[in-house]
Amino acid sequence: MSEYRIQGATGEWEVVIGLEVHAQVTSKAKLFSGAATAFGAEPNTQVSLVDAAMPGMLPVPNRECIRQAVRTGMAIDAQINKWSRFDRKNYFYADLPQGYQISQLYHPLVGEGYLDIALDDKDPENTKRIGVERIHVEQDAGKLMHDQHPTMSYVDLNRSGVALMEIVSKPDMRSPAEAGAYVRKLRSILRYVGSCDGNMEEGSMRADVNVSVRKPGDEFGTRTETKNVNSVRFVMQVIEYEANRQVDVIENGGTVDQETRLFDPDTGTTRTMRSKEDAHDYRYFPDPDLLPLELDDAFIAECRESLPELPDAKRHRYENELGLSAYNAGQLTADVDVYQRYEAILAATAAKVGKSESDVATQVANWVLSVAPGVKNATEDADEANDTTAANAGIIALSAAGTVSGGQAKEIYEIVLKTGREPEEIAETEGLKQNSDTGAIEAVVDEVLASNADKVEEYRGGKDKLFGFFVGQTMKAMKGQGNPAVVNEILKAKLG
Amino acid sequence: MTELTELTVAAIRTGVAGGDFTAVEVAEAFNANVAAASQLNAFIVATPEKAVEAAQAVDAKRAKGQDLGKMGGVPIGMKDLFATNGVQTTAASHMLEGFVPQYESTVSQKLWDAGAGMLGKLNLDQFAMGSSNETSYFGNVISPWRRKDGGNADLAPGGSSGGSSSAVAARLCPAATGTDTGGSIRQPAAFTGISGIKPTYGRCSRWGVVAFASSLDQAGPMARDVTDCAIMLEAMAGFDPKDSTSLNLPVPEWEAGLNPDMKGKKVGIPREYRMDGMDPEILKSWDDGIAWLKDAGAEVVDISLPHTKYALPAYYIIAPAEASSNLARYDGVRYGLRDLPEGAGLQDMYAATRADGFGPEVKRRIMIGTYVLSAGFYDAYYNQAQKVRALIARDFEQAWSQCDVILAPTCPSAAFALGDKTSDPLSMYLNDVFAVPASLAGLPAMSVPAGLNSEGLPLGLQIIGKAFDEQGVLNAGLAIEQRAGFTAKPEAWWK
């Protein structure tokens, strides 16, 4: 991994990065109430008496939220704390009905874990281990709307009380690229586990970015924390900007203030939100409305058993059992949607051609990773609903059997995407089949060679490059339907 | 005809079930007493129509031969800390003046389900913070009792459940709900010559009860005798999945289990409760209690609760700490009072709303609580208090190897006059000195009347029991009740 350095006037600076990722737990109900959590509902339609902090209302933990956080902890090989506790973080804000957020400061649900990140797609085995300090669960706040009234702000409490996991890394990252890889890897794991949809645009995953700079080998510098950054690209921009800003401050004789900052995506810069002097005293204390959370062995076992195969394990299996290249295996396992599509098409293809999955794995991988996306991107009026597992498997099977050429496969796929017709029927009806009839091909080849006697002479005289010319002429004569393998074979034999 | 308002819960229930009188007659009799007692200021809101409505339902059930429920036909007073659907619920604060919940607290719902009806919402110390009912935004409750010194000084009914104690003692209701955080059922019961029990923490659901200090708040009944407390507690208690701290245990049949025979039982007398300069009349009533329990067959043993003297300071750290956070929700944003000065921003609105909405005692406790949780003070105060709390609980645990229940005074004095202690919060807080240890340990504890002092004012005796052993507490209370022969009642000077 190449070292990322800021070139300052006084020499090279190293950047130290830690991330606090807030991930919304996938759950039908909120952390301490039965209200729904769906995104995009009308304001204040998903608010229970508890979420609105009416007098006398009490929180009751939602087991599913706890379960998802425990499973997430297991997926990063973290310590699961069988005894944890909820604390109140006290502060006033209009989007915080209780006047406190129920969180876990002193005894988090999940302790230390880690995840391995790769910076080079082509070399997924070359990883760096990033420590995770803890995962705790907490309530989200509501949302203020400032555009509803000329002088008043409105409050939407739909999000109030929704369960979040706060996943706190150690300050183990040293470049924007590492931080980006960390967020992507974490998102991939969350999606595999099903504990968070990882949708940063909808705010279901966002990061607080802690950045400091130091001369390589020195002690940690003073860090700033930039809040609520909601895309991988922005996380990287924040680091880039903050690191350079801090180096400038220090090299100009100043000191970096420990403060909370805000990112402005329009300018790619950060600015002070509140300084250390204005920092809240949150007066954390154990929530007396809640008993400590005690997990029994059966619950923990169920969480463990329900974990799916995780990205790294799946990647290794793709390489070792399916014989995929490291690159393909890495690409296919990076995201849930991709591997699920791959595995579905792989199984259907293997069944269709009557071979083992490993026999068709590479062909299906190439199709899923490069051929199909290429066609899809070029097809303007593609209908997603037509892109079925069966259709994809059908096309790959036709190709594997030599019935259609690579080019024909793409043409068929394009028609499938537009119309939803069966690949076999398209091949038949549209004449998109290749000719493998040796007798017919021989006849065409003979004709081509006869009408190009001069070129044949040249070829035989050593001009090997002309072989492609003969292939082209033959294919042209066959209107592109000749099986290239058979054409090649016959040409080679005839040209001697 | 019997004077219906002199009847106990048990007698009303039996009379209604037996057809001696109708539930509506009972309700109307108490409604009349409530209406005639506005001077006592025991009710913030009277709901005579609710009482009659519930009574009509009970009478209709009886006509159909249906079960009338454990509290069938009994009208009660509801402390205005319990949310009541469609009826203003204020916690005696300006902050919640006019607040009408669209939900019913679990405890009040259980009482209605058991056939009880609501006479009204009872006054209390604001947010249940106080020992004399003088912190209510709606004016202090006056005790029906007066000293027999010829003076007409208004006396404190105790607090925070002072509306409850005053109303039961004055026969405005046969029973009332109370809540007890650090003595708020027991002390007012003692001041007014009635019985009241705070059950084991978690017995009664806190759902729908305006929170003061979550780890201490417990609802319980206040009534004229021990049997009525047993009946009403049975109706109030029970597991509630909406309260995470609710005990998931079946509710014992306390009423059926009542037994004043103390043979084979050991009663512990904690030496640390015998304090320097204690009122000799309090000491005498304690000795009376010891004699009565011996007479009932109990063996009396001296015990030690060595950390007793730290209980009050620990309580006055933990309770305000929790309160400072629990009361943060009253911010003027969603319900209750909103004070929005011209051109004010959010912070100004918070400041104005809370300055106006909370009384001085509530503010004092919010400030104490905020202070003890602050960075730099948390360990010295809150954490230390939690350690003390654990030691107090351990004191009791160790005592249970020597005794089954503990007998002590409920309060260090009889009722004081209104205004006597308002200028000195500390002397007011000292009123809770015998009550808070059981609160901190989450143990069941009750106060029963022991007699009158030389001024003619009631004194109470406190029985503290093991966790979940409300039966043992009620039985010891019944043994005292039978021997104390307490029949005194206040003159109805307010009529």
Boltz contact constraints between the chains, C-beta under 6 A:
constraints:
  - contact:
      token1: [A, 49]
      token2: [B, 103]
      max_distance: 6.0
  - contact:
      token1: [A, 52]
      token2: [B, 334]
      max_distance: 6.0
  - contact:
      token1: [A, 53]
      token2: [B, 329]
      max_distance: 6.0
  - contact:
      token1: [A, 55]
      token2: [B, 210]
      max_distance: 6.0
  - contact:
      token1: [A, 56]
      token2: [B, 83]
      max_distance: 6.0
  - contact:
      token1: [A, 56]
      token2: [B, 208]
      max_distance: 6.0
  - contact:
      token1: [A, 56]
      token2: [B, 209]
      max_distance: 6.0
  - contact:
      token1: [A, 56]
      token2: [B, 210]
      max_distance: 6.0
  - contact:
      token1: [A, 58]
      token2: [B, 207]
      max_distance: 6.0
  - contact:
      token1: [A, 58]
      token2: [B, 243]
      max_distance: 6.0
  - contact:
      token1: [A, 60]
      token2: [B, 244]
      max_distance: 6.0
  - contact:
      token1: [A, 88]
      token2: [B, 325]
      max_distance: 6.0
  - contact:
      token1: [A, 90]
      token2: [B, 325]
      max_distance: 6.0
  - contact:
      token1: [A, 92]
      token2: [B, 350]
      max_distance: 6.0
  - contact:
      token1: [A, 94]
      token2: [B, 333]
      max_distance: 6.0
  - contact:
      token1: [A, 94]
      token2: [B, 346]
      max_distance: 6.0
  - contact:
      token1: [A, 98]
      token2: [B, 329]
      max_distance: 6.0
  - contact:
      token1: [A, 99]
      token2: [B, 328]
      max_distance: 6.0
  - contact:
      token1: [A, 99]
      token2: [B, 329]
      max_distance: 6.0
  - contact:
      token1: [A, 100]
      token2: [B, 325]
      max_distance: 6.0
  - contact:
      token1: [A, 100]
      token2: [B, 328]
      max_distance: 6.0
  - contact:
      token1: [A, 281]
      token2: [B, 374]
      max_distance: 6.0
  - contact:
      token1: [A, 281]
      token2: [B, 375]
      max_distance: 6.0
  - contact:
      token1: [A, 283]
      token2: [B, 373]
      max_distance: 6.0
  - contact:
      token1: [A, 285]
      token2: [B, 373]
      max_distance: 6.0
  - contact:
      token1: [A, 288]
      token2: [B, 214]
      max_distance: 6.0
  - contact:
      token1: [A, 288]
      token2: [B, 215]
      max_distance: 6.0
  - contact:
      token1: [A, 288]
      token2: [B, 322]
      max_distance: 6.0
  - contact:
      token1: [A, 289]
      token2: [B, 214]
      max_distance: 6.0
  - contact:
      token1: [A, 290]
      token2: [B, 244]
      max_distance: 6.0
  - contact:
      token1: [A, 291]
      token2: [B, 244]
      max_distance: 6.0
